Amino acid sequence: MKEAIIRLVTLCLVFTQRLDWLPPLLMRLFVGYFFFETGWGKIHNLDAFTERFAGWAIPHPYFNAVLSAYTELIGGGLIAVGLLTRIVAIPLIINMLVAIVTVKLAAVTTVNDFVELDEPLYLLSLFWLMISGPGIVSLDCFLGKATGIRDWAWPCGQRPGSVSPA
């Protein structure tokens, strides 16, 4: 019985390791599409978006609305295809921090209110992509292999927890 359980656990671990490329791909596609789509909508309705920034007392509302909208549009597209993922995640994280601090926190009175917001979840997703990288199915992985820059898109060709060759 013990051997059967060990074989089953081993089989499950092998199966999940073979799918380790899938979570970063799905995360990138979901988060990237979300930001691309919201950025697109904001750019095509920039006057209303600028008015919202002015209503939230964000300084230089037009400049910051344009900056935020294009950060989401361009950053979302790059995240979706996995190009410069770790770098692009940083301005998107800042965008989410600004949204949380300047707009969303005013309505938060409890921890439950905070965890029900969408913005912290997007921020954490972007943070995970920044730290973990875009995964094997990404343009970053392709560029890393093409340029010979090791760990450009970790875990490109390497299993989590393993040590890459020197």
N, CA, C and O of each residue as an XYZ file, in Angstrom:
664
protein
N       0.829     -1.204      0.000
C       0.000      0.000      0.000
C       0.865      1.257      0.000
O       0.589      2.215     -0.722
N       1.921      1.240      0.825
C       2.811      2.399      0.922
C       3.461      2.693     -0.429
O       3.565      3.854     -0.823
N       3.899      1.650     -1.146
C       4.533      1.828     -2.445
C       3.553      2.404     -3.463
O       3.942      3.216     -4.303
N       2.300      1.998     -3.399
C       1.280      2.503     -4.315
C       1.052      3.996     -4.081
O       0.907      4.758     -5.037
N       1.020      4.411     -2.827
C       0.842      5.827     -2.499
C       2.047      6.632     -2.986
O       1.891      7.720     -3.540
N       3.245      6.093     -2.775
C       4.463      6.777     -3.225
C       4.465      6.911     -4.746
O       4.822      7.962     -5.278
N       4.064      5.840     -5.451
C       3.999      5.900     -6.921
C       2.978      6.929     -7.376
O       3.228      7.677     -8.321
N       1.828      6.974     -6.711
C       0.788      7.938     -7.076
C       1.261      9.372     -6.848
O       1.070     10.234     -7.707
N       1.870      9.627     -5.707
C       2.390     10.964     -5.403
C       3.471     11.342     -6.404
O       3.489     12.471     -6.893
N       4.367     10.420     -6.715
C       5.440     10.676     -7.680
C       4.856     10.986     -9.058
O       5.301     11.917     -9.730
N       3.868     10.212     -9.470
C       3.206     10.444    -10.752
C       2.568     11.832    -10.803
O       2.677     12.537    -11.806
N       1.911     12.212     -9.729
C       1.288     13.540     -9.661
C       2.337     14.644     -9.730
O       2.137     15.647    -10.415
N       3.447     14.468     -9.029
C       4.515     15.468     -9.051
C       5.128     15.603    -10.438
O       5.386     16.715    -10.900
N       5.359     14.477    -11.100
C       5.906     14.513    -12.465
C       4.934     15.225    -13.394
O       5.345     16.046    -14.214
N       3.648     14.916    -13.269
C       2.630     15.550    -14.109
C       2.611     17.062    -13.903
O       2.597     17.824    -14.870
N       2.609     17.495    -12.638
C       2.569     18.939    -12.381
C       3.861     19.629    -12.813
O       3.821     20.777    -13.257
N       5.003     18.955    -12.694
C       6.258     19.559    -13.149
C       6.258     19.738    -14.660
O       6.824     20.704    -15.170
N       5.632     18.819    -15.375
C       5.562     18.958    -16.831
C       4.642     20.097    -17.250
O       4.722     20.571    -18.384
N       3.783     20.536    -16.362
C       2.883     21.649    -16.650
C       3.350     22.962    -16.030
O       2.581     23.922    -15.986
N       4.585     23.027    -15.552
C       5.043     24.234    -14.858
C       5.144     25.455    -15.769
O       5.297     26.575    -15.282
N       5.062     25.255    -17.073
C       5.065     26.366    -18.028
C       3.695     27.040    -18.107
O       3.597     28.190    -18.536
N       2.645     26.338    -17.699
C       1.285     26.825    -17.892
C       0.863     27.970    -16.961
O       0.285     28.943    -17.447
N       1.123     27.904    -15.642
C       0.680     29.009    -14.783
C       1.229     30.388    -15.177
O       0.453     31.343    -15.221
N       2.539     30.538    -15.467
C       2.982     31.876    -15.858
C       2.354     32.343    -17.175
O       2.059     33.527    -17.341
N       2.154     31.413    -18.102
C       1.516     31.782    -19.369
C       0.096     32.273    -19.136
O      -0.285     33.332    -19.636
N      -0.688     31.514    -18.382
C      -2.069     31.919    -18.124
C      -2.134     33.228    -17.340
O      -2.975     34.081    -17.625
N      -1.249     33.391    -16.351
C      -1.220     34.630    -15.571
C      -0.903     35.818    -16.476
O      -1.569     36.851    -16.415
N       0.126     35.659    -17.322
C       0.505     36.743    -18.231
C      -0.628     37.094    -19.191
O      -0.929     38.269    -19.397
N      -1.255     36.075    -19.777
C      -2.344     36.327    -20.723
C      -3.513     37.044    -20.053
O      -4.065     37.992    -20.611
N      -3.882     36.599    -18.875
C      -5.017     37.194    -18.170
C      -4.718     38.633    -17.746
O      -5.470     39.555    -18.060
N      -3.609     38.807    -17.028
C      -3.257     40.134    -16.518
C      -2.902     41.070    -17.671
O      -3.309     42.232    -17.682
N      -2.147     40.563    -18.635
C      -1.769     41.390    -19.781
C      -2.975     41.858    -20.564
O      -3.076     43.034    -20.913
N      -3.895     40.941    -20.843
C      -5.102     41.329    -21.579
C      -5.914     42.350    -20.790
O      -6.404     43.330    -21.351
N      -6.055     42.115    -19.484
C      -6.817     43.047    -18.655
C      -6.260     44.461    -18.775
O      -7.005     45.406    -19.032
N      -4.945     44.606    -18.587
C      -4.361     45.943    -18.636
C      -4.397     46.531    -20.043
O      -4.634     47.728    -20.202
N      -4.167     45.711    -21.062
C      -4.253     46.203    -22.431
C      -5.657     46.728    -22.717
O      -5.826     47.812    -23.276
N      -6.645     45.954    -22.329
C      -8.040     46.324    -22.589
C      -8.456     47.580    -21.816
O      -9.124     48.452    -22.371
N      -8.066     47.677    -20.543
C      -8.432     48.879    -19.778
C      -7.674     50.097    -20.286
O      -8.230     51.194    -20.340
N      -6.403     49.914    -20.660
C      -5.637     51.016    -21.237
C      -6.256     51.499    -22.537
O      -6.336     52.704    -22.778
N      -6.692     50.574    -23.372
C      -7.336     50.907    -24.643
C      -8.588     51.750    -24.389
O      -8.807     52.771    -25.042
N      -9.398     51.307    -23.435
C     -10.614     52.046    -23.116
C     -10.324     53.442    -22.584
O     -11.031     54.393    -22.916
N      -9.294     53.569    -21.765
C      -8.947     54.875    -21.197
C      -8.404     55.817    -22.257
O      -8.714     57.008    -22.242
N      -7.603     55.304    -23.172
C      -7.045     56.147    -24.235
C      -8.145     56.646    -25.161
O      -8.082     57.773    -25.652
N      -9.149     55.815    -25.399
C     -10.231     56.205    -26.291
C     -11.324     56.999    -25.585
O     -12.328     57.353    -26.203
N     -11.142     57.278    -24.318
C     -12.058     58.138    -23.573
C     -11.239     58.975    -22.592
O     -11.553     59.059    -21.405
N     -10.186     59.589    -23.118
C      -9.203     60.275    -22.289
C      -9.781     61.481    -21.544
O      -9.356     61.781    -20.428
N     -10.745     62.171    -22.153
C     -11.334     63.334    -21.476
C     -12.044     62.921    -20.186
O     -11.871     63.559    -19.148
N     -12.833     61.864    -20.253
C     -13.550     61.393    -19.055
C     -12.559     60.853    -18.023
O     -12.733     61.054    -16.821
N     -11.522     60.168    -18.499
C     -10.512     59.630    -17.582
C      -9.772     60.768    -16.893
O      -9.471     60.675    -15.704
N      -9.476     61.837    -17.618
C      -8.815     63.010    -17.046
C      -9.713     63.674    -16.003
O      -9.237     64.120    -14.959
N     -11.000     63.737    -16.289
C     -11.943     64.318    -15.321
C     -11.967     63.506    -14.026
O     -12.044     64.076    -12.938
N     -11.902     62.187    -14.141
C     -11.864     61.352    -12.934
C     -10.590     61.628    -12.142
O     -10.631     61.704    -10.914
N      -9.460     61.778    -12.829
C      -8.211     62.095    -12.143
C      -8.323     63.441    -11.427
O      -7.855     63.582    -10.297
N      -8.937     64.425    -12.076
C      -9.120     65.742    -11.453
C     -10.024     65.612    -10.224
O      -9.762     66.235     -9.195
N     -11.076     64.815    -10.324
C     -11.986     64.596     -9.199
C     -11.319     63.895     -8.028
O     -11.718     64.089     -6.880
N     -10.316     63.090     -8.305
C      -9.579     62.400     -7.256
C      -8.428     63.247     -6.721
O      -7.656     62.792     -5.877
N      -8.316     64.464     -7.208
C      -7.274     65.422     -6.796
C      -5.864     64.924     -7.125
O      -4.915     65.195     -6.390
N      -5.742     64.211     -8.214
C      -4.428     63.773     -8.678
C      -3.801     64.949     -9.413
O      -4.422     65.508    -10.316
N      -2.578     65.335     -9.043
C      -1.957     66.496     -9.681
C      -1.735     66.265    -11.180
O      -1.530     65.136    -11.626
N      -1.779     67.340    -11.932
C      -1.577     67.296    -13.381
C      -2.438     66.185    -13.989
O      -1.913     65.228    -14.559
N      -3.759     66.317    -13.866
C      -4.645     65.208    -14.228
C      -4.511     64.733    -15.684
O      -4.565     63.531    -15.942
N      -4.338     65.656    -16.633
C      -4.229     65.204    -18.023
C      -2.954     64.395    -18.232
O      -2.992     63.305    -18.802
N      -1.833     64.926    -17.774
C      -0.555     64.216    -17.935
C      -0.602     62.844    -17.272
O      -0.202     61.844    -17.868
N      -1.092     62.804    -16.037
C      -1.125     61.538    -15.307
C      -2.146     60.556    -15.877
O      -1.931     59.345    -15.821
N      -3.253     61.061    -16.425
C      -4.229     60.178    -17.074
C      -3.618     59.544    -18.325
O      -3.780     58.348    -18.567
N      -2.912     60.364    -19.121
C      -2.252     59.837    -20.324
C      -1.178     58.826    -19.917
O      -1.089     57.746    -20.501
N      -0.371     59.172    -18.927
C       0.686     58.276    -18.461
C       0.103     56.949    -17.971
O       0.611     55.884    -18.321
N      -0.941     57.006    -17.178
C      -1.567     55.801    -16.647
C      -2.177     54.955    -17.760
O      -2.003     53.737    -17.784
N      -2.886     55.593    -18.674
C      -3.553     54.863    -19.757
C      -2.544     54.173    -20.672
O      -2.719     53.005    -21.018
N      -1.497     54.886    -21.064
C      -0.494     54.277    -21.943
C       0.354     53.246    -21.211
O       0.810     52.279    -21.821
N       0.571     53.438    -19.917
C       1.271     52.418    -19.129
C       0.478     51.121    -19.160
O       1.048     50.045    -19.341
N      -0.830     51.219    -18.985
C      -1.670     50.026    -19.011
C      -1.730     49.417    -20.408
O      -1.625     48.199    -20.552
N      -1.895     50.239    -21.429
C      -2.005     49.729    -22.796
C      -0.720     49.037    -23.248
O      -0.742     47.874    -23.650
N       0.376     49.747    -23.180
C       1.655     49.197    -23.650
C       2.139     48.098    -22.704
O       2.562     47.032    -23.150
N       2.074     48.362    -21.402
C       2.513     47.367    -20.423
C       1.697     46.094    -20.514
O       2.256     44.999    -20.440
N       0.393     46.212    -20.673
C      -0.462     45.031    -20.792
C      -0.121     44.202    -22.013
O      -0.069     42.974    -21.944
N       0.111     44.873    -23.135
C       0.493     44.150    -24.349
C       1.816     43.419    -24.183
O       1.956     42.268    -24.596
N       2.789     44.096    -23.573
C       4.097     43.469    -23.372
C       4.029     42.310    -22.381
O       4.689     41.289    -22.576
N       3.249     42.459    -21.337
C       3.078     41.372    -20.365
C       2.432     40.167    -21.055
O       2.859     39.032    -20.845
N       1.414     40.406    -21.868
C       0.700     39.309    -22.526
C       1.624     38.463    -23.395
O       1.513     37.237    -23.407
N       2.534     39.107    -24.119
C       3.444     38.346    -24.990
C       4.720     37.936    -24.273
O       5.528     37.185    -24.820
N       4.902     38.420    -23.063
C       6.079     38.041    -22.283
C       7.346     38.715    -22.758
O       8.398     38.082    -22.849
N       7.251     39.996    -23.060
C       8.417     40.764    -23.505
C       8.756     41.817    -22.459
O       7.926     42.666    -22.133
N       9.957     41.762    -21.942
C      10.431     42.675    -20.895
C       9.525     42.609    -19.666
O       9.277     43.618    -19.005
N       9.048     41.433    -19.382
C       8.028     41.220    -18.355
C       8.419     41.802    -17.005
O       7.645     42.533    -16.387
N       9.615     41.475    -16.553
C      10.020     41.926    -15.213
C      10.138     43.435    -15.137
O       9.781     44.031    -14.121
N      10.623     44.052    -16.178
C      10.784     45.507    -16.199
C       9.423     46.187    -16.301
O       9.148     47.142    -15.576
N       8.572     45.694    -17.202
C       7.263     46.292    -17.440
C       6.343     46.145    -16.225
O       5.456     46.972    -16.009
N       6.554     45.102    -15.444
C       5.716     44.907    -14.260
C       5.872     46.066    -13.270
O       4.931     46.385    -12.543
N       7.038     46.691    -13.237
C       7.297     47.744    -12.246
C       6.375     48.951    -12.429
O       5.722     49.343    -11.462
N       6.283     49.569    -13.629
C       5.349     50.704    -13.737
C       3.890     50.302    -13.551
O       3.086     51.107    -13.081
N       3.536     49.071    -13.914
C       2.161     48.629    -13.679
C       1.889     48.449    -12.186
O       0.790     48.738    -11.714
N       2.885     47.973    -11.450
C       2.752     47.875     -9.991
C       2.572     49.269     -9.397
O       1.725     49.475     -8.528
N       3.360     50.211     -9.863
C       3.231     51.600     -9.384
C       1.847     52.135     -9.702
O       1.233     52.806     -8.872
N       1.352     51.844    -10.896
C       0.007     52.266    -11.291
C      -1.041     51.723    -10.310
O      -1.953     52.445     -9.908
N      -0.903     50.459     -9.933
C      -1.847     49.856     -8.999
C      -1.698     50.442     -7.596
O      -2.694     50.659     -6.905
N      -0.466     50.698     -7.174
C      -0.248     51.325     -5.861
C      -0.908     52.700     -5.800
O      -1.555     53.043     -4.810
N      -0.740     53.478     -6.859
C      -1.352     54.816     -6.906
C      -2.874     54.691     -6.861
O      -3.534     55.444     -6.145
N      -3.434     53.751     -7.617
C      -4.888     53.560     -7.610
C      -5.382     53.168     -6.220
O      -6.409     53.665     -5.757
N      -4.657     52.288     -5.570
C      -5.073     51.841     -4.233
C      -5.002     52.997     -3.240
O      -5.953     53.248     -2.500
N      -3.872     53.698     -3.228
C      -3.650     54.744     -2.220
C      -4.532     55.972     -2.465
O      -5.104     56.518     -1.522
N      -4.644     56.409     -3.718
C      -5.355     57.667     -3.979
C      -6.859     57.506     -4.124
O      -7.602     58.455     -3.874
N      -7.324     56.328     -4.523
C      -8.751     56.170     -4.812
C      -9.411     55.136     -3.915
O     -10.427     55.430     -3.285
N      -8.866     53.949     -3.845
C      -9.561     52.819     -3.232
C      -9.523     52.811     -1.706
O     -10.493     52.398     -1.071
N      -8.421     53.258     -1.108
C      -8.302     53.188      0.353
C      -9.324     54.044      1.093
O      -9.637     53.772      2.252
N      -9.842     55.067      0.438
C     -10.824     55.936      1.088
C     -12.077     55.163      1.490
O     -12.730     55.509      2.475
N     -12.415     54.117      0.733
C     -13.620     53.341      1.023
C     -13.337     52.111      1.877
O     -14.253     51.349      2.188
N     -12.084     51.914      2.258
C     -11.710     50.722      3.014
C     -11.776     51.024      4.509
O     -11.147     51.962      4.998
N     -12.554     50.207      5.223
C     -12.631     50.368      6.676
C     -12.190     49.116      7.416
O     -11.859     49.172      8.600
N     -12.186     47.971      6.710
C     -11.785     46.707      7.339
C     -10.855     45.941      6.399
O     -10.713     46.281      5.224
N     -10.237     44.919      6.933
C      -9.402     44.043      6.111
C     -10.255     43.390      5.030
O      -9.794     43.223      3.901
N     -11.481     43.020      5.356
C     -12.374     42.417      4.373
C     -12.613     43.353      3.197
O     -12.620     42.914      2.047
N     -12.810     44.643      3.474
C     -12.976     45.626      2.393
C     -11.754     45.638      1.487
O     -11.874     45.690      0.263
N     -10.583     45.590      2.099
C      -9.339     45.656      1.317
C      -9.163     44.424      0.432
O      -8.856     44.557     -0.753
N      -9.351     43.237      0.987
C      -9.115     42.023      0.199
C     -10.166     41.807     -0.878
O      -9.969     40.994     -1.781
N     -11.268     42.517     -0.794
C     -12.283     42.428     -1.846
C     -12.015     43.367     -3.009
O     -12.720     43.318     -4.017
N     -11.014     44.215     -2.887
C     -10.635     45.082     -4.003
C      -9.918     44.268     -5.074
O      -9.237     43.291     -4.762
N     -10.068     44.666     -6.323
C      -9.368     44.004     -7.431
C      -7.907     44.430     -7.515
O      -7.037     43.623     -7.845
N      -7.644     45.684     -7.219
C      -6.306     46.237     -7.425
C      -5.199     45.520     -6.660
O      -4.136     45.287     -7.234
N      -5.397     45.155     -5.384
C      -4.329     44.406     -4.708
C      -4.037     43.062     -5.373
O      -2.888     42.621     -5.401
N      -5.053     42.417     -5.900
C      -4.837     41.138     -6.580
C      -4.019     41.339     -7.858
O      -3.121     40.548     -8.147
N      -4.320     42.382     -8.615
C      -3.509     42.670     -9.802
C      -2.085     43.035     -9.397
O      -1.125     42.606    -10.038
N      -1.948     43.817     -8.345
C      -0.619     44.179     -7.860
C       0.174     42.923     -7.481
O       1.341     42.798     -7.853
N      -0.436     42.008     -6.759
C       0.248     40.774     -6.367
C       0.571     39.903     -7.579
O       1.621     39.262     -7.614
N      -0.310     39.871     -8.561
C      -0.044     39.106     -9.783
C       1.155     39.675    -10.524
O       2.008     38.929    -11.004
N       1.217     40.990    -10.616
C       2.352     41.645    -11.273
C       3.639     41.427    -10.484
O       4.700     41.198    -11.067
N       3.543     41.497     -9.170
C       4.717     41.248     -8.329
C       5.229     39.826     -8.542
O       6.436     39.608     -8.647
N       4.313     38.858     -8.605
C       4.698     37.469     -8.847
C       5.407     37.336    -10.200
O       6.433     36.662    -10.297
N       4.865     37.976    -11.241
C       5.501     37.920    -12.563
C       6.874     38.596    -12.537
O       7.811     38.118    -13.177
N       6.995     39.691    -11.809
C       8.280     40.390    -11.728
C       9.334     39.500    -11.063
O      10.477     39.448    -11.518
N       8.963     38.816    -10.011
C       9.916     37.983     -9.283
C      10.150     36.650     -9.995
O      11.296     36.227    -10.144
N       9.096     35.993    -10.430
C       9.209     34.656    -11.007
C       9.585     34.657    -12.480
O      10.138     33.678    -12.980
N       9.294     35.730    -13.166
C       9.570     35.786    -14.594
C       8.388     35.294    -15.409
O       7.411     34.783    -14.861
N       8.483     35.452    -16.719
C       7.348     35.166    -17.601
C       7.174     33.696    -17.958
O       6.148     33.321    -18.525
N       8.153     32.859    -17.637
C       8.055     31.444    -17.965
C       8.637     31.121    -19.327
O       9.122     31.994    -20.046
N       8.574     29.848    -19.657
C       9.206     29.333    -20.863
C       8.499     29.799    -22.131
O       9.154     30.058    -23.141
N       7.174     29.909    -22.092
C       6.412     30.307    -23.273
C       6.304     31.832    -23.280
O       5.257     32.394    -22.958
N       7.401     32.488    -23.652
C       7.440     33.952    -23.660
C       8.505     34.443    -24.630
O       9.444     33.719    -24.961
N       8.347     35.664    -25.072
C       9.388     36.272    -25.903
C      10.653     36.511    -25.089
O      11.755     36.463    -25.637
N      10.514     36.765    -23.802
C      11.689     36.932    -22.947
C      12.550     35.677    -22.946
O      13.777     35.766    -22.989
N      11.921     34.521    -22.898
C      12.678     33.266    -22.912
C      13.408     33.113    -24.238
O      14.579     32.734    -24.278
N      12.708     33.410    -25.308
C      13.337     33.342    -26.636
C      14.527     34.292    -26.716
O      15.596     33.911    -27.194
N      14.349     35.520    -26.253
C      15.446     36.503    -26.286
C      16.589     36.101    -25.374
O      17.757     36.301    -25.709
N      16.260     35.537    -24.228
C      17.302     35.071    -23.319
C      18.163     34.004    -23.957
O      19.387     34.023    -23.829
N      17.516     33.062    -24.653
C      18.265     32.011    -25.338
C      19.059     32.582    -26.509
O      20.202     32.189    -26.739
N      18.448     33.514    -27.254
C      19.106     34.077    -28.429
C      20.312     34.939    -28.057
O      21.309     34.951    -28.780
N      20.231     35.652    -26.946
C      21.320     36.546    -26.547
C      22.326     35.862    -25.632
O      23.427     36.370    -25.420
N      21.945     34.714    -25.094
C      22.832     34.021    -24.166
C      22.823     34.622    -22.775
O      23.662     34.276    -21.943
N      21.883     35.519    -22.515
C      21.777     36.119    -21.179
C      21.046     35.138    -20.279
O      19.837     34.933    -20.391
N      21.814     34.542    -19.389
C      21.274     33.538    -18.490
C      20.242     34.150    -17.551
O      20.413     35.268    -17.064
N      19.210     33.432    -17.313
C      18.160     33.811    -16.354
C      17.367     35.050    -16.753
O      16.712     35.650    -15.901
N      17.405     35.445    -18.007
C      16.602     36.580    -18.478
C      15.143     36.358    -18.118
O      14.468     37.262    -17.625
N      14.669     35.158    -18.366
C      13.251     34.863    -18.168
C      13.056     33.673    -17.238
O      12.151     32.867    -17.453
N      13.895     33.549    -16.205
C      13.781     32.417    -15.315
C      12.324     32.079    -15.101
O      11.535     32.999    -14.886
N      11.921     30.862    -15.144
C      12.678     29.615    -15.124
C      12.893     29.034    -16.517
O      12.730     27.829    -16.709
N      13.245     29.845    -17.466
C      13.426     29.429    -18.848
C      14.346     28.213    -18.948
O      15.565     28.339    -18.830
N      13.762     27.044    -19.164
C      14.538     25.830    -19.320
C      15.073     25.264    -18.021
O      15.920     24.371    -18.038
N      14.602     25.759    -16.913
C      15.115     25.293    -15.623
C      13.936     25.110    -14.681
O      13.001     25.911    -14.695
N      13.969     24.109    -13.899
C      12.894     23.840    -12.945
C      13.070     24.730    -11.710
O      14.198     24.992    -11.293
N      11.963     25.194    -11.124
C      12.074     25.980     -9.899
C      12.855     25.222     -8.841
O      12.670     24.021     -8.648
N      13.725     25.943     -8.167
C      14.513     25.359     -7.102
C      15.823     24.764     -7.562
O      16.681     24.439     -6.742
N      15.989     24.617     -8.880
C      17.246     24.060     -9.360
C      18.268     25.180     -9.544
O      17.908     26.353     -9.634
N      19.510     24.815     -9.598
C      20.569     25.788     -9.752
C      21.001     25.804    -11.203
O      21.304     24.763    -11.785
N      21.028     26.997    -11.786
C      21.415     27.075    -13.194
C      22.930     26.903    -13.321
O      23.677     27.292    -12.423
N      23.381     26.322    -14.430
C      24.815     26.104    -14.611
C      25.570     27.423    -14.737
O      25.031     28.409    -15.241
N      26.798     27.434    -14.286
C      27.612     28.652    -14.337
C      28.102     28.926    -15.739
O      28.802     29.912    -15.967
